């Protein structure tokens, strides 16, 4: 049988563990969010680097328009070859 001290110690251990779990869970969520934000930032940086390196500077719209024109040109060629 547990003495009152052992019961009290068990209670304290449980309380401390529960508080620790809450903190660990909160920080784990914050770390996951930070990792996701870093991934998004990295992907955006890669995209803007591609736009810049393609010679469009910061004109993302023109870069996108170029790729749409290129895709349309490719599709037109494919249709022509299939006829």
ROPA-835933 format. One record per residue: x, y, z of N, C-alpha, C in turn; residue in three letters. Coordinates in steps of 0.2 Angstrom, whole numbers, padded with zeros to 4 digits, always signed. Layout:
XYZXYZXYZala...
***
This chain:
+0004-0006+0000+0000+0000+0000+0004+0006+0000unk+0002+0011-0004+0006+0017-0004+0005+0022+0002unk+0011+0025+0004+0010+0030+0009+0008+0036+0007unk+0006+0041+0011+0003+0047+0008+0009+0051+0005unk+0015+0050+0007+0021+0053+0003+0022+0050-0004unk+0021+0044-0004+0022+0041-0011+0016+0043-0015unk+0010+0043-0013+0004+0045-0017+0005+0053-0019unk+0008+0057-0014+0009+0064-0016+0015+0064-0021unk+0020+0060-0021+0025+0060-0026+0023+0058-0032unk+0019+0053-0032+0016+0050-0039+0011+0056-0042unk+0008+0059-0038+0003+0065-0040+0008+0070-0043unk+0013+0072-0040+0017+0077-0043+0021+0075-0049unk+0023+0069-0049+0026+0066-0055+0021+0066-0061unk+0015+0064-0060+0009+0065-0065+0008+0072-0067unk+0008+0076-0063+0007+0083-0064+0012+0086-0069unk+0018+0085-0066+0024+0087-0070+0024+0084-0077unk+0023+0078-0077+0023+0074-0084+0018+0077-0089unk+0012+0079-0086+0007+0081-0090+0009+0088-0092unk+0011+0092-0088+0014+0099-0090+0019+0099-0095unk+0024+0094-0095+0029+0093-0099+0026+0091-0106unk+0021+0086-0106+0018+0084-0112+0015+0090-0116unk+0012+0094-0112+0008+0100-0115+0014+0105-0119unk+0019+0106-0115+0024+0110-0118+0027+0107-0124unk+0029+0101-0123+0032+0097-0129+0028+0097-0135unk+0021+0096-0134+0016+0096-0139+0016+0103-0143unk+0016+0108-0139+0015+0115-0141+0021+0116-0145unk+0027+0115-0143+0033+0116-0146+0034+0112-0153unk+0032+0106-0152+0032+0102-0158+0028+0105-0164unk+0022+0107-0162+0017+0111-0167+0021+0117-0170unk+0024+0121-0166+0027+0127-0168+0033+0125-0172unk+0037+0120-0171+0043+0118-0175+0040+0115-0182unk+0035+0112-0182+0032+0109-0188+0029+0115-0192unk+0026+0120-0189+0024+0126-0193+0030+0130-0196unk+0035+0130-0192+0042+0134-0194+0045+0130-0200unk+0045+0124-0200+0047+0120-0205+0043+0121-0212unk+0037+0121-0211+0032+0122-0217+0033+0129-0220unk+0034+0134-0215+0035+0141-0218+0042+0141-0221unk+0047+0138-0219+0054+0138-0222+0053+0134-0229unk+0049+0129-0229+0049+0125-0236+0045+0130-0241unk+0040+0133-0239+0036+0138-0243+0041+0143-0245unk+0045+0146-0241+0049+0152-0242+0055+0149-0247unk+0057+0143-0246+0062+0140-0251+0060+0139-0258unk+0054+0137-0258+0050+0136-0265+0049+0142-0268unk+0047+0147-0265+0046+0154-0268+0053+0157-0270unk+0058+0156-0266+0064+0159-0268+0067+0155-0274unk+0066+0148-0275+0068+0145-0281+0064+0147-0287unk+0058+0148-0286+0054+0151-0292+0056+0157-0294unk+0057+0162-0289+0059+0169-0291+0066+0169-0294unk+0070+0164-0292+0077+0163-0295+0076+0161-0302unk+0071+0156-0304+0070+0154-0310+0068+0160-0315unk+0063+0164-0312+0061+0170-0316+0067+0174-0318unk+0071+0176-0313+0076+0181-0313+0081+0178-0318unk+0083+0171-0318+0088+0168-0322+0086+0168-0329unk+0079+0167-0330+0077+0167-0337+0077+0174-0340unk+0079+0179-0337+0079+0185-0340+0073+0190-0339unk+0068+0188-0335+0062+0192-0334+0063+0196-0328unk+0068+0197-0324+0069+0201-0318+0064+0199-0313unk+0060+0204-0311+0054+0202-0306+0048+0202-0310unk+0047+0201-0316+0041+0201-0320+0038+0194-0320unk+0035+0192-0315+0032+0185-0315+0027+0184-0320unk+0023+0189-0321+0017+0188-0326+0020+0187-0333unk+0025+0190-0335+0028+0189-0341+0031+0182-0342unk+0034+0180-0337+0037+0173-0336+0032+0168-0337unk+0026+0169-0334+0020+0164-0334+0017+0165-0341unk+0017+0171-0344+0014+0171-0351+0018+0168-0356unk+0025+0168-0355+0030+0165-0359+0028+0157-0359unk+0028+0154-0353+0026+0147-0353+0020+0145-0356unk+0015+0149-0355+0008+0148-0358+0009+0148-0366unk+0012+0153-0368+0013+0153-0376+0017+0147-0378unk+0022+0145-0374+0026+0139-0376+0022+0133-0376unk+0018+0132-0371+0013+0127-0371+0008+0127-0377unk+0006+0132-0378+0001+0133-0384+0004+0131-0391unk+0010+0134-0391+0014+0132-0397+0016+0125-0398unk+0017+0121-0393+0019+0114-0392+0012+0110-0394unk+0007+0112-0391+0000+0109-0393-0002+0110-0400unk-0001+0116-0403-0002+0117-0410+0002+0112-0414unk+0008+0112-0413+0013+0107-0417+0010+0100-0416unk+0009+0098-0410+0006+0091-0409+0000+0090-0413unk-0005+0095-0413-0011+0094-0417-0009+0094-0425unk-0005+0098-0427-0003+0098-0434+0000+0091-0436unk+0004+0088-0432+0008+0082-0433+0003+0076-0433unk-0003+0077-0429-0008+0071-0429-0012+0071-0435unk-0013+0077-0439-0017+0077-0445-0014+0074-0451unk
***
